[in-house]
Amino acid sequence: MRILLLTKYVDHFNYVRSIAEELLKQGAQVTVWFTKRRSFDDLEADGEELKAFQKKYPHFKFGYSKNRVGFMKKPLFVIRGFLNYRRYLVVSGQSPFYRERMLKHMPFYVESLFVHFRAFMDAILRPKISNRFLAWIQSVVPSDKGIAKSIQDECFNVVVGMLGNMQLSAPDVEYIKAAKSLGVPSVFLLKSWDSMTNKGYLYEVPDRIFVWNEAHKHDAQSHHGVDPAIVTVVGAPIFDMWYEPAIPFENREESKKALGLDSAQMIILYLGSSPSSASDDRFIVEGLRKVMDSSQNNIIREALLLVRPHPSNSDMYRDFEMNGVVVMPKNPTAPGTKETQLLALRQFRASSVAIGVNTSAMFEAMVQKTPVISYLVPAFSETQSEAEHFRELEESGAVALVRSDEEALLEFEKIANGKDEQAEARERFLRETLRPRGVNLRVGKIVADEIIALAKSR
């Protein structure tokens, strides 16, 4: 049995690692193809983890996917852009930020149409008949011959793509389209917690869609019009690596020592966000440090504020200096490597509490049982309270919500005094969101079993 797993970058291998491992354990031959090659990506230089994995599992292969070519490439991408934009236009309860972000992924001449004729374009796209017409065009455009041939040549029994890629040229959808044309079973797997509500539209409906939880299953129907019968709740495989840490358990003092920090000092971890969620959040760090310095609580006043920049939004912190603040790392490496995960694990374990704006690192911290605070900022409301996926986190009670430095200080003081008020809600949220089929069940195994069952059904 031959299985193809598609994921975006070389350093995203850990997103599908547990699935690949479980498939290989069951005798399948697994190929992982990366769908986007960056200028600095080099499989020979950066593929050490992949090569080590391949040495352990000889039936594992990796490489790069193909891209659509031909005269229909650009028109097809524009049609998909219209479909995605329309989704944000008509779905209720979603921030307009994501509609505007979608336009930035469109060709400049299409974006200019919306800039100058927004009301007209919205009026054309809003009716359901427009959606049906655009979807029909997208469906009748043939699959790419080169991609279809690559599936045939490798004799893949199942093709698994990632849903959650904003790029209109993302090959995942092309591979699903080609697989359908060949009668090869196909699957879309959710990449992140917001994949269903604010990332790529489901241009091609595969045989199965694997989602994290029941909320995602509802989103599949409300955002993409998907028949619930093809949607399976499996959990979040990308979090398997956080439930199965790369190091044995270390207590807080041991993790602090490993990071070169004072083991007697309280650590408050600030989690940086991506550029789209919080383009420049240094003012939050500065405000938190100042209010900590004014605290009547000696533990808080003497605590260290440890800043973990987002890997794609770290430049502003390279020269950042402030008493009582440590930025670690100054130059973040690729997010999916073992080295990066090891550093993050130790930061979570060393910290008494984590605080941030809106980042999946909040989930990672919670898995390590670190209390989390979300700082609600009016300037970032479009990606916080106005965003559908973030409201689910707000309403869960799993994180403390603060709207000022002073409110954050109160939460810090509660933690310093041993009061973790969100502990029960946090465990419930993780169970329902990341591992709904059993907190001790590896999601990669669940997904692998579903993929093999799908292959055998044909």
Contacts in CASP RR format, 6 or more apart in sequence:
PFRMAT RR
TARGET T0000
AUTHOR 0000-0000-0000
METHOD contacts of the structure
MODEL  1
MRILLLTKYVDHFNYVRSIAEELLKQGAQVTVWFTKRRSFDDLEADGEEL
KAFQKKYPHFKFGYSKNRVGFMKKPLFVIRGFLNYRRYLVVSGQSPFYRE
RMLKHMPFYVESLFVHFRAFMDAILRPKISNRFLAWIQSVVPSDKGIAKS
IQDECFNVVVGMLGNMQLSAPDVEYIKAAKSLGVPSVFLLKSWDSMTNKG
YLYEVPDRIFVWNEAHKHDAQSHHGVDPAIVTVVGAPIFDMWYEPAIPFE
NREESKKALGLDSAQMIILYLGSSPSSASDDRFIVEGLRKVMDSSQNNII
REALLLVRPHPSNSDMYRDFEMNGVVVMPKNPTAPGTKETQLLALRQFRA
SSVAIGVNTSAMFEAMVQKTPVISYLVPAFSETQSEAEHFRELEESGAVA
LVRSDEEALLEFEKIANGKDEQAEARERFLRETLRPRGVNLRVGKIVADE
IIALAKSR
1 27 0 8 1.000
1 28 0 8 1.000
1 29 0 8 1.000
1 157 0 8 1.000
1 158 0 8 1.000
1 452 0 8 1.000
1 455 0 8 1.000
2 28 0 8 1.000
2 29 0 8 1.000
2 30 0 8 1.000
2 31 0 8 1.000
2 154 0 8 1.000
2 155 0 8 1.000
2 156 0 8 1.000
2 157 0 8 1.000
3 23 0 8 1.000
3 28 0 8 1.000
3 29 0 8 1.000
3 30 0 8 1.000
3 31 0 8 1.000
3 156 0 8 1.000
3 157 0 8 1.000
3 158 0 8 1.000
3 160 0 8 1.000
3 451 0 8 1.000
3 455 0 8 1.000
4 31 0 8 1.000
4 32 0 8 1.000
4 33 0 8 1.000
4 151 0 8 1.000
4 154 0 8 1.000
4 156 0 8 1.000
4 158 0 8 1.000
4 159 0 8 1.000
4 160 0 8 1.000
4 175 0 8 1.000
5 16 0 8 1.000
5 19 0 8 1.000
5 20 0 8 1.000
5 30 0 8 1.000
5 31 0 8 1.000
5 32 0 8 1.000
5 33 0 8 1.000
5 160 0 8 1.000
5 161 0 8 1.000
6 32 0 8 1.000
6 33 0 8 1.000
6 34 0 8 1.000
6 35 0 8 1.000
6 65 0 8 1.000
6 159 0 8 1.000
6 160 0 8 1.000
6 161 0 8 1.000
6 162 0 8 1.000
6 171 0 8 1.000
6 172 0 8 1.000
6 175 0 8 1.000
7 13 0 8 1.000
7 15 0 8 1.000
7 16 0 8 1.000
7 32 0 8 1.000
7 34 0 8 1.000
7 35 0 8 1.000
7 161 0 8 1.000
7 162 0 8 1.000
8 34 0 8 1.000
8 35 0 8 1.000
8 36 0 8 1.000
8 162 0 8 1.000
8 165 0 8 1.000
8 170 0 8 1.000
8 191 0 8 1.000
9 34 0 8 1.000
9 36 0 8 1.000
9 38 0 8 1.000
9 41 0 8 1.000
9 334 0 8 1.000
10 34 0 8 1.000
10 41 0 8 1.000
10 43 0 8 1.000
10 46 0 8 1.000
10 47 0 8 1.000
10 50 0 8 1.000
10 334 0 8 1.000
11 46 0 8 1.000
11 334 0 8 1.000
11 335 0 8 1.000
11 336 0 8 1.000
11 337 0 8 1.000
12 34 0 8 1.000
12 336 0 8 1.000
13 32 0 8 1.000
13 49 0 8 1.000
13 50 0 8 1.000
13 53 0 8 1.000
13 62 0 8 1.000
13 336 0 8 1.000
14 238 0 8 1.000
14 241 0 8 1.000
14 336 0 8 1.000
14 337 0 8 1.000
14 341 0 8 1.000
15 162 0 8 1.000
15 191 0 8 1.000
15 237 0 8 1.000
15 238 0 8 1.000
15 336 0 8 1.000
16 32 0 8 1.000
16 160 0 8 1.000
16 189 0 8 1.000
16 237 0 8 1.000
16 238 0 8 1.000
17 53 0 8 1.000
17 240 0 8 1.000
17 241 0 8 1.000
18 237 0 8 1.000
18 240 0 8 1.000
18 241 0 8 1.000
18 244 0 8 1.000
18 442 0 8 1.000
18 443 0 8 1.000
18 444 0 8 1.000
18 445 0 8 1.000
19 160 0 8 1.000
19 189 0 8 1.000
19 237 0 8 1.000
19 444 0 8 1.000
19 447 0 8 1.000
19 448 0 8 1.000
19 451 0 8 1.000
20 30 0 8 1.000
20 32 0 8 1.000
20 53 0 8 1.000
20 57 0 8 1.000
20 60 0 8 1.000
21 53 0 8 1.000
21 57 0 8 1.000
21 444 0 8 1.000
22 442 0 8 1.000
22 444 0 8 1.000
22 445 0 8 1.000
22 447 0 8 1.000
22 448 0 8 1.000
22 449 0 8 1.000
23 30 0 8 1.000
23 448 0 8 1.000
23 451 0 8 1.000
23 452 0 8 1.000
24 30 0 8 1.000
24 57 0 8 1.000
24 59 0 8 1.000
24 60 0 8 1.000
25 448 0 8 1.000
26 448 0 8 1.000
26 452 0 8 1.000
27 59 0 8 1.000
28 59 0 8 1.000
28 448 0 8 1.000
28 452 0 8 1.000
29 59 0 8 1.000
29 60 0 8 1.000
29 61 0 8 1.000
30 57 0 8 1.000
30 59 0 8 1.000
30 60 0 8 1.000
30 61 0 8 1.000
31 60 0 8 1.000
31 61 0 8 1.000
31 62 0 8 1.000
31 63 0 8 1.000
31 154 0 8 1.000
31 156 0 8 1.000
32 50 0 8 1.000
32 60 0 8 1.000
32 61 0 8 1.000
32 62 0 8 1.000
32 63 0 8 1.000
33 62 0 8 1.000
33 63 0 8 1.000
33 64 0 8 1.000
33 65 0 8 1.000
34 41 0 8 1.000
34 62 0 8 1.000
34 63 0 8 1.000
34 64 0 8 1.000
34 65 0 8 1.000
35 64 0 8 1.000
35 65 0 8 1.000
35 162 0 8 1.000
35 165 0 8 1.000
35 170 0 8 1.000
35 171 0 8 1.000
35 172 0 8 1.000
36 167 0 8 1.000
36 170 0 8 1.000
37 64 0 8 1.000
43 50 0 8 1.000
43 62 0 8 1.000
43 63 0 8 1.000
43 64 0 8 1.000
46 334 0 8 1.000
49 337 0 8 1.000
49 338 0 8 1.000
50 62 0 8 1.000
53 60 0 8 1.000
54 60 0 8 1.000
54 61 0 8 1.000
54 62 0 8 1.000
65 147 0 8 1.000
65 150 0 8 1.000
65 171 0 8 1.000
65 175 0 8 1.000
66 144 0 8 1.000
66 146 0 8 1.000
66 147 0 8 1.000
66 150 0 8 1.000
66 171 0 8 1.000
67 169 0 8 1.000
67 171 0 8 1.000
67 174 0 8 1.000
68 76 0 8 1.000
68 144 0 8 1.000
68 147 0 8 1.000
68 169 0 8 1.000
68 171 0 8 1.000
68 174 0 8 1.000
69 144 0 8 1.000
69 146 0 8 1.000
70 144 0 8 1.000
72 141 0 8 1.000
72 142 0 8 1.000
73 169 0 8 1.000
74 107 0 8 1.000
76 138 0 8 1.000
76 141 0 8 1.000
77 107 0 8 1.000
77 168 0 8 1.000
77 169 0 8 1.000
78 106 0 8 1.000
78 107 0 8 1.000
78 110 0 8 1.000
78 168 0 8 1.000
79 134 0 8 1.000
79 137 0 8 1.000
79 138 0 8 1.000
80 138 0 8 1.000
80 168 0 8 1.000
80 173 0 8 1.000
80 201 0 8 1.000
80 203 0 8 1.000
81 102 0 8 1.000
81 105 0 8 1.000
81 106 0 8 1.000
81 110 0 8 1.000
81 168 0 8 1.000
81 201 0 8 1.000
82 125 0 8 1.000
82 134 0 8 1.000
83 131 0 8 1.000
83 134 0 8 1.000
83 135 0 8 1.000
83 138 0 8 1.000
83 201 0 8 1.000
83 203 0 8 1.000
84 102 0 8 1.000
84 168 0 8 1.000
84 200 0 8 1.000
84 201 0 8 1.000
85 99 0 8 1.000
85 102 0 8 1.000
85 103 0 8 1.000
85 106 0 8 1.000
85 114 0 8 1.000
85 125 0 8 1.000
86 125 0 8 1.000
86 126 0 8 1.000
86 130 0 8 1.000
86 131 0 8 1.000
86 134 0 8 1.000
87 201 0 8 1.000
87 223 0 8 1.000
87 224 0 8 1.000
88 94 0 8 1.000
88 96 0 8 1.000
88 98 0 8 1.000
88 99 0 8 1.000
88 102 0 8 1.000
88 198 0 8 1.000
89 99 0 8 1.000
89 122 0 8 1.000
89 125 0 8 1.000
89 126 0 8 1.000
90 126 0 8 1.000
91 222 0 8 1.000
91 223 0 8 1.000
93 386 0 8 1.000
93 388 0 8 1.000
94 197 0 8 1.000
94 198 0 8 1.000
94 386 0 8 1.000
94 387 0 8 1.000
94 388 0 8 1.000
95 198 0 8 1.000
95 381 0 8 1.000
95 382 0 8 1.000
95 383 0 8 1.000
95 386 0 8 1.000
95 387 0 8 1.000
95 388 0 8 1.000
96 382 0 8 1.000
97 382 0 8 1.000
97 383 0 8 1.000
97 386 0 8 1.000
97 387 0 8 1.000
98 198 0 8 1.000
98 387 0 8 1.000
101 166 0 8 1.000
101 276 0 8 1.000
102 166 0 8 1.000
103 110 0 8 1.000
103 111 0 8 1.000
103 114 0 8 1.000
104 111 0 8 1.000
105 166 0 8 1.000
105 167 0 8 1.000
105 168 0 8 1.000
106 114 0 8 1.000
106 168 0 8 1.000
113 121 0 8 1.000
114 121 0 8 1.000
124 130 0 8 1.000
125 131 0 8 1.000
135 203 0 8 1.000
138 203 0 8 1.000
138 204 0 8 1.000
139 204 0 8 1.000
142 181 0 8 1.000
143 174 0 8 1.000
143 177 0 8 1.000
143 178 0 8 1.000
143 180 0 8 1.000
143 181 0 8 1.000
144 174 0 8 1.000
144 177 0 8 1.000
144 178 0 8 1.000
147 171 0 8 1.000
147 174 0 8 1.000
147 175 0 8 1.000
147 178 0 8 1.000
148 178 0 8 1.000
148 181 0 8 1.000
148 182 0 8 1.000
151 159 0 8 1.000
151 175 0 8 1.000
151 178 0 8 1.000
151 179 0 8 1.000
151 182 0 8 1.000
151 184 0 8 1.000
152 182 0 8 1.000
156 179 0 8 1.000
156 184 0 8 1.000
157 184 0 8 1.000
157 185 0 8 1.000
157 455 0 8 1.000
157 458 0 8 1.000
158 184 0 8 1.000
158 185 0 8 1.000
158 186 0 8 1.000
158 187 0 8 1.000
158 451 0 8 1.000
158 454 0 8 1.000
158 455 0 8 1.000
159 175 0 8 1.000
159 176 0 8 1.000
159 178 0 8 1.000
159 179 0 8 1.000
159 184 0 8 1.000
159 185 0 8 1.000
159 186 0 8 1.000
159 187 0 8 1.000
160 186 0 8 1.000
160 187 0 8 1.000
160 188 0 8 1.000
160 189 0 8 1.000
160 451 0 8 1.000
161 172 0 8 1.000
161 175 0 8 1.000
161 176 0 8 1.000
161 186 0 8 1.000
161 187 0 8 1.000
161 188 0 8 1.000
161 189 0 8 1.000
161 206 0 8 1.000
162 172 0 8 1.000
162 188 0 8 1.000
162 189 0 8 1.000
162 190 0 8 1.000
162 191 0 8 1.000
163 172 0 8 1.000
163 188 0 8 1.000
163 189 0 8 1.000
163 190 0 8 1.000
163 191 0 8 1.000
163 195 0 8 1.000
163 196 0 8 1.000
163 199 0 8 1.000
163 200 0 8 1.000
163 202 0 8 1.000
163 209 0 8 1.000
164 190 0 8 1.000
164 191 0 8 1.000
164 192 0 8 1.000
164 195 0 8 1.000
164 199 0 8 1.000
164 200 0 8 1.000
165 172 0 8 1.000
165 191 0 8 1.000
165 199 0 8 1.000
165 200 0 8 1.000
166 199 0 8 1.000
166 200 0 8 1.000
172 188 0 8 1.000
173 203 0 8 1.000
173 204 0 8 1.000
175 186 0 8 1.000
176 186 0 8 1.000
176 188 0 8 1.000
176 204 0 8 1.000
176 206 0 8 1.000
177 204 0 8 1.000
179 185 0 8 1.000
179 186 0 8 1.000
179 206 0 8 1.000
180 186 0 8 1.000
180 204 0 8 1.000
180 206 0 8 1.000
183 458 0 8 1.000
185 207 0 8 1.000
185 208 0 8 1.000
185 454 0 8 1.000
185 455 0 8 1.000
185 457 0 8 1.000
185 458 0 8 1.000
186 206 0 8 1.000
186 207 0 8 1.000
186 208 0 8 1.000
187 206 0 8 1.000
187 207 0 8 1.000
187 208 0 8 1.000
187 209 0 8 1.000
187 210 0 8 1.000
187 451 0 8 1.000
187 454 0 8 1.000
188 202 0 8 1.000
188 206 0 8 1.000
188 208 0 8 1.000
188 209 0 8 1.000
188 210 0 8 1.000
189 209 0 8 1.000
189 210 0 8 1.000
189 237 0 8 1.000
189 447 0 8 1.000
190 196 0 8 1.000
190 209 0 8 1.000
190 210 0 8 1.000
190 211 0 8 1.000
190 212 0 8 1.000
190 216 0 8 1.000
190 236 0 8 1.000
191 199 0 8 1.000
191 238 0 8 1.000
192 199 0 8 1.000
192 238 0 8 1.000
192 360 0 8 1.000
193 212 0 8 1.000
193 236 0 8 1.000
193 360 0 8 1.000
193 363 0 8 1.000
193 389 0 8 1.000
193 433 0 8 1.000
194 387 0 8 1.000
194 389 0 8 1.000
194 390 0 8 1.000
195 216 0 8 1.000
196 211 0 8 1.000
196 216 0 8 1.000
196 219 0 8 1.000
196 220 0 8 1.000
196 223 0 8 1.000
196 224 0 8 1.000
196 389 0 8 1.000
197 219 0 8 1.000
197 223 0 8 1.000
197 387 0 8 1.000
197 388 0 8 1.000
197 389 0 8 1.000
198 387 0 8 1.000
198 388 0 8 1.000
198 389 0 8 1.000
201 224 0 8 1.000
202 209 0 8 1.000
202 220 0 8 1.000
202 224 0 8 1.000
202 225 0 8 1.000
202 226 0 8 1.000
205 224 0 8 1.000
205 226 0 8 1.000
205 230 0 8 1.000
206 230 0 8 1.000
207 230 0 8 1.000
207 454 0 8 1.000
208 230 0 8 1.000
208 231 0 8 1.000
208 232 0 8 1.000
208 450 0 8 1.000
208 454 0 8 1.000
209 220 0 8 1.000
209 226 0 8 1.000
209 230 0 8 1.000
209 231 0 8 1.000
209 232 0 8 1.000
210 232 0 8 1.000
210 234 0 8 1.000
210 235 0 8 1.000
210 447 0 8 1.000
210 450 0 8 1.000
211 217 0 8 1.000
211 219 0 8 1.000
211 220 0 8 1.000
211 231 0 8 1.000
211 232 0 8 1.000
211 233 0 8 1.000
211 234 0 8 1.000
211 235 0 8 1.000
212 233 0 8 1.000
212 234 0 8 1.000
212 235 0 8 1.000
212 236 0 8 1.000
212 433 0 8 1.000
212 434 0 8 1.000
212 436 0 8 1.000
213 233 0 8 1.000
213 235 0 8 1.000
213 432 0 8 1.000
213 433 0 8 1.000
213 434 0 8 1.000
213 436 0 8 1.000
214 233 0 8 1.000
214 432 0 8 1.000
214 436 0 8 1.000
215 392 0 8 1.000
215 433 0 8 1.000
216 233 0 8 1.000
217 228 0 8 1.000
217 231 0 8 1.000
217 233 0 8 1.000
219 388 0 8 1.000
220 226 0 8 1.000
220 228 0 8 1.000
220 231 0 8 1.000
221 227 0 8 1.000
221 228 0 8 1.000
221 231 0 8 1.000
232 450 0 8 1.000
233 436 0 8 1.000
233 437 0 8 1.000
234 437 0 8 1.000
234 443 0 8 1.000
234 446 0 8 1.000
234 447 0 8 1.000
234 450 0 8 1.000
235 434 0 8 1.000
235 435 0 8 1.000
235 436 0 8 1.000
235 437 0 8 1.000
235 443 0 8 1.000
235 446 0 8 1.000
236 433 0 8 1.000
236 434 0 8 1.000
236 435 0 8 1.000
236 443 0 8 1.000
237 443 0 8 1.000
237 444 0 8 1.000
237 447 0 8 1.000
239 363 0 8 1.000
239 364 0 8 1.000
239 367 0 8 1.000
239 434 0 8 1.000
239 435 0 8 1.000
239 443 0 8 1.000
240 442 0 8 1.000
240 443 0 8 1.000
240 444 0 8 1.000
241 341 0 8 1.000
242 341 0 8 1.000
242 345 0 8 1.000
242 363 0 8 1.000
242 364 0 8 1.000
242 367 0 8 1.000
242 368 0 8 1.000
243 367 0 8 1.000
243 435 0 8 1.000
243 442 0 8 1.000
244 442 0 8 1.000
245 341 0 8 1.000
245 345 0 8 1.000
245 368 0 8 1.000
246 338 0 8 1.000
246 341 0 8 1.000
246 342 0 8 1.000
246 345 0 8 1.000
247 342 0 8 1.000
247 345 0 8 1.000
247 346 0 8 1.000
250 258 0 8 1.000
250 346 0 8 1.000
250 349 0 8 1.000
251 349 0 8 1.000
252 349 0 8 1.000
252 350 0 8 1.000
252 352 0 8 1.000
253 263 0 8 1.000
255 345 0 8 1.000
255 346 0 8 1.000
255 347 0 8 1.000
255 349 0 8 1.000
255 350 0 8 1.000
256 262 0 8 1.000
256 263 0 8 1.000
256 265 0 8 1.000
256 267 0 8 1.000
256 350 0 8 1.000
257 263 0 8 1.000
258 346 0 8 1.000
259 328 0 8 1.000
259 343 0 8 1.000
259 346 0 8 1.000
259 347 0 8 1.000
259 350 0 8 1.000
261 267 0 8 1.000
261 304 0 8 1.000
261 306 0 8 1.000
261 326 0 8 1.000
261 350 0 8 1.000
262 304 0 8 1.000
265 302 0 8 1.000
265 303 0 8 1.000
265 304 0 8 1.000
266 299 0 8 1.000
266 300 0 8 1.000
266 302 0 8 1.000
266 303 0 8 1.000
266 304 0 8 1.000
266 352 0 8 1.000
266 416 0 8 1.000
267 303 0 8 1.000
267 304 0 8 1.000
267 306 0 8 1.000
267 350 0 8 1.000
267 351 0 8 1.000
267 352 0 8 1.000
268 288 0 8 1.000
268 292 0 8 1.000
268 303 0 8 1.000
268 304 0 8 1.000
268 305 0 8 1.000
268 306 0 8 1.000
268 351 0 8 1.000
268 352 0 8 1.000
268 353 0 8 1.000
268 354 0 8 1.000
268 355 0 8 1.000
268 412 0 8 1.000
269 306 0 8 1.000
269 308 0 8 1.000
269 347 0 8 1.000
269 348 0 8 1.000
269 350 0 8 1.000
269 351 0 8 1.000
269 353 0 8 1.000
269 354 0 8 1.000
269 355 0 8 1.000
269 365 0 8 1.000
269 370 0 8 1.000
270 284 0 8 1.000
270 285 0 8 1.000
270 288 0 8 1.000
270 305 0 8 1.000
270 306 0 8 1.000
270 307 0 8 1.000
270 308 0 8 1.000
270 354 0 8 1.000
270 355 0 8 1.000
270 356 0 8 1.000
271 308 0 8 1.000
271 310 0 8 1.000
271 354 0 8 1.000
271 355 0 8 1.000
271 356 0 8 1.000
271 359 0 8 1.000
271 361 0 8 1.000
271 362 0 8 1.000
271 365 0 8 1.000
272 278 0 8 1.000
272 281 0 8 1.000
272 307 0 8 1.000
272 308 0 8 1.000
272 309 0 8 1.000
272 310 0 8 1.000
272 313 0 8 1.000
272 356 0 8 1.000
272 357 0 8 1.000
272 359 0 8 1.000
272 361 0 8 1.000
273 281 0 8 1.000
273 310 0 8 1.000
273 313 0 8 1.000
273 356 0 8 1.000
273 357 0 8 1.000
273 358 0 8 1.000
273 359 0 8 1.000
274 310 0 8 1.000
274 312 0 8 1.000
274 313 0 8 1.000
274 359 0 8 1.000
275 310 0 8 1.000
275 312 0 8 1.000
275 313 0 8 1.000
276 383 0 8 1.000
277 357 0 8 1.000
277 358 0 8 1.000
277 359 0 8 1.000
277 380 0 8 1.000
277 383 0 8 1.000
278 284 0 8 1.000
278 313 0 8 1.000
278 357 0 8 1.000
278 358 0 8 1.000
278 377 0 8 1.000
278 380 0 8 1.000
278 383 0 8 1.000
279 313 0 8 1.000
280 316 0 8 1.000
281 356 0 8 1.000
281 357 0 8 1.000
282 316 0 8 1.000
282 317 0 8 1.000
282 320 0 8 1.000
284 356 0 8 1.000
284 357 0 8 1.000
284 375 0 8 1.000
284 377 0 8 1.000
285 305 0 8 1.000
285 307 0 8 1.000
285 320 0 8 1.000
285 322 0 8 1.000
285 325 0 8 1.000
286 322 0 8 1.000
287 405 0 8 1.000
288 305 0 8 1.000
288 355 0 8 1.000
288 405 0 8 1.000
288 408 0 8 1.000
289 305 0 8 1.000
289 322 0 8 1.000
289 323 0 8 1.000
289 324 0 8 1.000
289 325 0 8 1.000
290 405 0 8 1.000
291 405 0 8 1.000
291 406 0 8 1.000
291 408 0 8 1.000
291 409 0 8 1.000
292 300 0 8 1.000
292 301 0 8 1.000
292 303 0 8 1.000
292 305 0 8 1.000
292 409 0 8 1.000
292 412 0 8 1.000
293 301 0 8 1.000
294 301 0 8 1.000
295 301 0 8 1.000
295 409 0 8 1.000
295 412 0 8 1.000
295 413 0 8 1.000
297 412 0 8 1.000
297 413 0 8 1.000
297 416 0 8 1.000
299 416 0 8 1.000
300 409 0 8 1.000
300 412 0 8 1.000
300 413 0 8 1.000
300 416 0 8 1.000
303 352 0 8 1.000
303 412 0 8 1.000
303 416 0 8 1.000
304 324 0 8 1.000
304 325 0 8 1.000
304 326 0 8 1.000
305 324 0 8 1.000
305 325 0 8 1.000
305 326 0 8 1.000
306 325 0 8 1.000
306 326 0 8 1.000
306 328 0 8 1.000
306 347 0 8 1.000
306 350 0 8 1.000
306 351 0 8 1.000
307 317 0 8 1.000
307 320 0 8 1.000
307 325 0 8 1.000
307 326 0 8 1.000
307 327 0 8 1.000
307 328 0 8 1.000
308 328 0 8 1.000
308 329 0 8 1.000
308 344 0 8 1.000
308 347 0 8 1.000
308 361 0 8 1.000
309 316 0 8 1.000
309 317 0 8 1.000
309 327 0 8 1.000
309 329 0 8 1.000
309 332 0 8 1.000
310 332 0 8 1.000
310 359 0 8 1.000
310 361 0 8 1.000
311 332 0 8 1.000
311 333 0 8 1.000
311 334 0 8 1.000
311 335 0 8 1.000
311 340 0 8 1.000
314 330 0 8 1.000
314 331 0 8 1.000
314 332 0 8 1.000
317 327 0 8 1.000
317 330 0 8 1.000
318 330 0 8 1.000
318 331 0 8 1.000
320 327 0 8 1.000
328 343 0 8 1.000
328 347 0 8 1.000
329 343 0 8 1.000
332 340 0 8 1.000
333 339 0 8 1.000
333 340 0 8 1.000
334 340 0 8 1.000
344 361 0 8 1.000
344 364 0 8 1.000
345 368 0 8 1.000
348 354 0 8 1.000
348 364 0 8 1.000
348 365 0 8 1.000
348 368 0 8 1.000
348 370 0 8 1.000
349 368 0 8 1.000
349 370 0 8 1.000
351 365 0 8 1.000
351 370 0 8 1.000
352 370 0 8 1.000
352 371 0 8 1.000
352 415 0 8 1.000
352 416 0 8 1.000
353 370 0 8 1.000
353 371 0 8 1.000
353 372 0 8 1.000
353 373 0 8 1.000
353 411 0 8 1.000
353 412 0 8 1.000
353 415 0 8 1.000
354 361 0 8 1.000
354 362 0 8 1.000
354 365 0 8 1.000
354 370 0 8 1.000
354 371 0 8 1.000
354 372 0 8 1.000
354 373 0 8 1.000
355 372 0 8 1.000
355 373 0 8 1.000
355 374 0 8 1.000
355 375 0 8 1.000
355 402 0 8 1.000
355 408 0 8 1.000
355 411 0 8 1.000
356 362 0 8 1.000
356 372 0 8 1.000
356 373 0 8 1.000
356 374 0 8 1.000
356 375 0 8 1.000
357 374 0 8 1.000
357 375 0 8 1.000
357 377 0 8 1.000
357 380 0 8 1.000
357 383 0 8 1.000
357 384 0 8 1.000
358 374 0 8 1.000
358 380 0 8 1.000
358 383 0 8 1.000
358 384 0 8 1.000
358 387 0 8 1.000
358 390 0 8 1.000
362 372 0 8 1.000
362 374 0 8 1.000
362 393 0 8 1.000
362 399 0 8 1.000
363 430 0 8 1.000
363 433 0 8 1.000
363 434 0 8 1.000
365 372 0 8 1.000
366 372 0 8 1.000
366 398 0 8 1.000
366 399 0 8 1.000
366 426 0 8 1.000
366 429 0 8 1.000
366 430 0 8 1.000
367 430 0 8 1.000
367 434 0 8 1.000
371 400 0 8 1.000
371 415 0 8 1.000
371 420 0 8 1.000
371 422 0 8 1.000
371 423 0 8 1.000
371 426 0 8 1.000
372 398 0 8 1.000
372 399 0 8 1.000
372 400 0 8 1.000
372 422 0 8 1.000
372 426 0 8 1.000
373 399 0 8 1.000
373 400 0 8 1.000
373 401 0 8 1.000
373 402 0 8 1.000
373 408 0 8 1.000
373 411 0 8 1.000
374 384 0 8 1.000
374 393 0 8 1.000
374 394 0 8 1.000
374 399 0 8 1.000
374 400 0 8 1.000
374 401 0 8 1.000
374 402 0 8 1.000
375 402 0 8 1.000
375 403 0 8 1.000
375 408 0 8 1.000
376 384 0 8 1.000
376 385 0 8 1.000
376 401 0 8 1.000
376 402 0 8 1.000
376 403 0 8 1.000
377 384 0 8 1.000
383 390 0 8 1.000
384 390 0 8 1.000
384 394 0 8 1.000
385 391 0 8 1.000
385 394 0 8 1.000
393 399 0 8 1.000
393 429 0 8 1.000
394 401 0 8 1.000
396 425 0 8 1.000
396 428 0 8 1.000
396 429 0 8 1.000
396 433 0 8 1.000
397 422 0 8 1.000
397 425 0 8 1.000
397 426 0 8 1.000
397 429 0 8 1.000
398 422 0 8 1.000
398 425 0 8 1.000
398 426 0 8 1.000
398 428 0 8 1.000
398 429 0 8 1.000
398 430 0 8 1.000
399 422 0 8 1.000
399 426 0 8 1.000
400 411 0 8 1.000
400 421 0 8 1.000
400 422 0 8 1.000
402 408 0 8 1.000
402 410 0 8 1.000
402 411 0 8 1.000
414 420 0 8 1.000
414 421 0 8 1.000
430 439 0 8 1.000
431 438 0 8 1.000
431 439 0 8 1.000
434 443 0 8 1.000
435 441 0 8 1.000
435 443 0 8 1.000
437 443 0 8 1.000
437 446 0 8 1.000
END
